[in-house]
Amino acid sequence: MFLAGIGSLGLATCNRQALTQSPSCTTAKEKVRIAIISDLNSQYGSTSYEPEVDRAIALIQDWKPDLVLCGGDMVAAQKRSLSEVQIKAMWEAFDRHVAAPLRKANLPFGFTIGNHDGSGALSGDKFIFESDRALASAYWKDPTHQTGLQFVDRAGYPFYYTFMQNKIFYLVWDASTSNIPPQQIAWVEKSLASPVAREATMRITIGHLPLYGIAVGRDRPGEFLANAEMLQTLLEKYEVHTYISGHQHAYFPGKKDKLELLYAGALGSGARQLLNSNLAPYKTLTLIDVNLDSQTTVYTTYNMKTLAVIDIKTLPTTIATPNGTVSRRDIN
């Protein structure tokens, strides 16, 4: 019934304001359109996805953005009792519900590994969830699971890598835990200092955990990146425009100093309330329209239960987090 509704309202057309109030399209030379999804999973071991996930993928297939980005937690692992058979079944379900439909639509798909996909947590010098990471790596390195990305450096793929798409340089780091290893930070600096990154029109970084915790229950150490100020300074040094993250299960279009911070809301289970807000939690899908000439972005974010566009002015103007204050992106 929902899919019939999509067709009848003509969402494939360039101007789809009748349903979405989304910005009207301009020519490909002027804009790049990116669809942002995150935190798709349900309970541990689940091979099913909530209706909002399937609804979002159907909309994205119809809209045909230039790129789809996922902020992590595509499956529901990170539990020692889950067997290899169960974890493989979850990745097969993810492929059916998310990756295969996007491949069929020829939509490039970038992602970051979440803690439930392949946590980088260590015990000594060994990964606690080594099996999760091995199976996540096997899924993404399967030649039948092509992403359509134009890789620059994929030596650390799928955990950290870079790619260039539509004149935008994307750096994905392994933020599946709160600690990014020193050797990876060195790789981040080397990548952002490279000629291909510096010559790009814009630079965007993606990781699962955010720099600053902005949601109820996700505002304690371990739920956001350690050394956030150092990492932010590093990104600002190389003029990264936006850091896109998941994990908080709450949508917030923020900024801190010179860095924009897009907190992608959850599509799966467990949407959370923002700090400093009385709004009830909701699931979201975000479209980013990038104007390459002005190097600016416009967000259009939907409540995926009602398909109403989120009014940015209903969100807190600032959020005081445990490790810094994040402003709403429209506040000077």
N, C-alpha and C positions, 0 to 999 in steps of 0.2 A: 504493500500500500504506500509506503514511504517513497519507494523508488518511482512508482507511478506519479506521485506528487512532484518529484523532481522534474520528471519529463514534462509534465503539464505546465510547470512554471518557467520552463526554459532556462535552467541554470547554466546551460552550456554557452549561452550567449555572453557577450563581453560585458554588458551592463546588467547585473543581476540584482539590482537594488530592490526589486519587488519583494524578494524574500529576505535577502541578506543585508541590505543597505551597504553592500561592499563598494569600495571605490570603483568607478568605471575604469575599464581598461584603457591604456594608451598603447602606442606602438612598442614593439619589442625592443627597439633601440633605446627608448626612454626608461622603461621599467623592467624590473625582474620581479616575478611573483614567487614567493616561497610559502608553502604550507607547513605549519608546525604542529606536530603531535607529540605526545609524551605519556609515559606511565600507563601503558595499555593493559597491563596484566590484572588478573583477578587473584583469588586465593592461591596459596602454595600448591603447586602441582596441577593447576587448572589448565585444561585444554579447550576451554570455552572463553569467549570474549563477550563483554557486555554490549548491549545494543548500540550504545553511543560510538563504539569503535567501528562497527560495521557501517554505521550511518556516516561517520567521518570519512571512511575510505571511499564510500559511494560518492560523496560530494566531491572529494578530491579527484576521483577518476573523471567526474563530469567537468570540473573546473579546469583541469589540465594546467596546473602551475608549472613553472620552470624547474622547480625542485621541491622535494618533500624532505623535511628533516625531522628526526625523532630524537627526543631527549632521553631515551633509555627506558629500561624496564619493559622490554617487549615480551618476556616470558616471566614465569613466577617460580624461579629456582631460589637458591641461597638457603636451602634446608638440607642438612646432611642425610636425612632419611630418604630423600628422593633418589630413585635408582636411575641408572643411565637410560633405561628404557623409557621412564617417565619424562626425563629431561628432553630426550629426542622427540617424544610425542608432543611436548609443548612447542618445540621449534617447528615441527610439522604443522601444528595448528596455527602458529604465527604465520607461516608461509601461506596457508590457505586463506586466512582472514585478511592479511595485510600485504605481505611482500609479493605474492603471486598476482593479485589484482593490480598492484602498481606496476609490476613488470609488464603485464598484459597491456596496460595503458601507456607503456613506454615513458614512464615518469622516473627520472633519476631520484635515487633514495639514499640520503646520507643519514647516519645514526651515530649515537654514542652508546657504549656499553654501560648499562645500569648495574646496580648492586645485585639485582635479581637475575640479571643475564649472565654475569661472570665476574663476581666480586674480586677485586684485587687485594682483599684483606690478607695479611700475612701472619703466620706463626713462625717466628724465627725468619728463615730465608725461604720458606715454602708457602705457597698459596693455600689458604684454608679450604677454598672451594675450587681446587684444581680441576675437578671433573666438570664443573659448570663452565669454567673458562675453556677447557679443551673442546667441549661440545659446542660452545658458542663459536669458537674459532673454526671448527669443522663445518658448521652450518654456513658461515659467511665466506669461507674459502671454497665451498662447493661451486664448481664452474657453472652449475645450473642456477645459482643464486646471484646472478649479475645485478649490480646496483645502477649501472649506467653513469657512474661518476667518472670524471676526468682526473684520475689520481696524479698527484705530484710526487708524494712519498707514501708508499704503502708497506714499508718494511715492518712496521709495528701493527699492521692491520690484523684484526678489526678493533684493536684496543686503542691505538693512536695512529693517526694518519692525516695527510693533507690532500686537498683536491682543489681544483679551480673550475668554477662553473659560472658562465656569463660574466666574466671579468671580475668575479668576486673570489677571493682566496679564503678557503675554509680550513681551519685547524681543529681537529678533534683530539682532545686529550683524554686519558684514562682517569676520569673522576668518579670511578665506581666506589671509591672510599674517600675518606676525608684527607688522605695524604697522597700527594703526587710525588713520586720518587725524584730525588735530585737529578738522576740521569735523564729522566723524562723532561724535567724543567729545562735542562741544558738543550735537549732536542727542540723544545718549544722555542727557545730564544734563537737557535740556529735556523729553524724553519721560518720564523717571522722576519729574521734578518736577511733571508735569501732574496736574490733579485726578483724571482717570480712573485714572492709575497709583496715586496715593496713596490713593484710596478703594477700590482692589481689596483683596480679602482676602489675597492673596499676590502676589508678584512673582517671575518667573523669567526669566533671561537665557540665550540660546542663541548659541553661536558655534562655529566649527569648531576653531580652535586653542585649546588650554587656556591658563590663566594660568601653570601650572607643569608642566614636563615630567616625567612619572612612568614612562616606559617605556624599555626598552633601545633605543638607536638614535634615540630621539626626545627626548633629554635635552640637546640642544645648541641654541645660539641659532639662531633661524629656525624651530624646531619648536614653540615656545610663544610666547605674546604678549610683546612688549617692554613695559616699564613695567607689569609685572604688579601691583606693589604699588599704584601709582596707580589702576589700573583696579579693583582689589579695593576700595580705599578709596571709590571713586566708587559702586560697587555697594552697599557697606555703608551709605553715607550715606543711600541711599534704601531701605534695608531689603530689598534683594533677598535672597530666601531661598536660591536655588540657581543656580549657573552650570553649564549642561550643555554639554559639549564632546565632540568626536570627535578624529580625527587621530592619537591615540596608539596606537590599535589594541589597547588593553588596558583592561579594566574595573577601575575603582577607585572605591568610594564614599567620597569624602574630604571633608575640611573644613579650612579655615584661618581661624583667628579666628572671626568671626561668619558667615562665608560657607560654605555647603555647596558641594561641587564633585563633580558626577557626571561621571566619565570613562566615556563609553559605549564599550564594546568594539566591535571590528569584526565585521560579519557576512560581509563579503566576504573576499578573500584577504589574507594577511599579518598574522595575529594576532601580537602581540608579548608579550614577557615583561615583567612589572613589575620596576622597580628594587627591590633589597632583597627579592627573592623567588626561590625555586627552583621555583615552580610552572610547568609547561609552559603555553605560550600556548593560549588557547581562544577561540572565538567566542561572543558573548553577545547576548541579548535581555533587556531590563529592563522590568519593570512598576513604576510608581510609584503608590502609593495615597496620595492627599493627604487628610488630615483637615482640612477647612476650619475647623472649630470651634477646634481646638488649633493650627492652622497647623504641623502636623508631617507628615512623609512616611515611608512604609515602602517599601523596595525589595525586589522579588523578581526575582532575576536567574538566567537559565538558561544552562547550557552547551548550545549549540545542536547539538552533535554527539550528546550523550547525553541531553539534556533534564533533566539533574540540576540541582537548585537549588544555586547557589553559596553555600557557607558563608562568611559574612563573616569568621569567625575564622581561616580559612585564609589570609587576605590580610595583608600587612604592617601592623603597627599604625601605623607612620609611614614616610614615604618622604622622604629628603633629596634634593631636586632641586637643580639648579644655581642656582636663584633663590629658594629657600625650602623649608621643611619642611611637607609636607602630612600630616595625620593621618587615620586611618580614622575614618569619621563616628561610630562608636560609642564612640570613645575620648575621655574627658574630659581 
